[in-house]
Amino acid sequence: MKWWPIGIAAGIGAVLYFARAIVAHLRIGDRAVSASAVLLGVSVAVVVLRDMTL
């Protein structure tokens, strides 16, 4: 399949999005970042697992 680069790019975009969301929440003093941290972990896992299967 020729669509795998788009999937990896989308996964990296999700990682960057959730990482920046956590940073933004921490900057304003909001410590409730557990949901974003879980989604960041899932996004990282998806990118790593996809990269390992190439």
N, C-alpha and C positions, 0 to 999 in steps of 0.2 A: 504494500500500500504506500502511496505517496503522500498521505495526509499526516504522517507522524510528526513532521516538524511543526505543524500548526498546533498539534496537541501539546508538544513540549513548550512551545512559546506561550500557549494559554496557561499551562501549569506554572511557568516562571512568572507570568503576569499575576497569577493568583497569589504566589508566594510574596511577591513584592507588595501587592495590595494589602495583604493581611499583616505583613511586617510593618508597613507604614501606619496601618490602623492601630497597631499596638503602641507604636512610638507616639502617635498623636494622642492617644488616650493617656499614656503615662505623662506626657508633657503637661497636660491640663490637670493632672492629679487624680484622674480616675483610675482606680486600681482593679476594676472589674473587667479584666481582659481574658478571662478563662475561655470564653467562647471563641474569641479571635485566636487564641493560642492553640486551641484544638484544631480549628480550621487551617491554621498555618502548618501545624504538624501533618495534617492529612495532605495538604498541598505539596509539602516537601516530600512526603512519602510517595505520592503519585509521580512526581518528577524523577525521583531517584529510581523507583522501580521501572519506570518506562525507559530511562536511560540505560539501565542494566540489561534490558531485554533486547537492545539493538545489536 
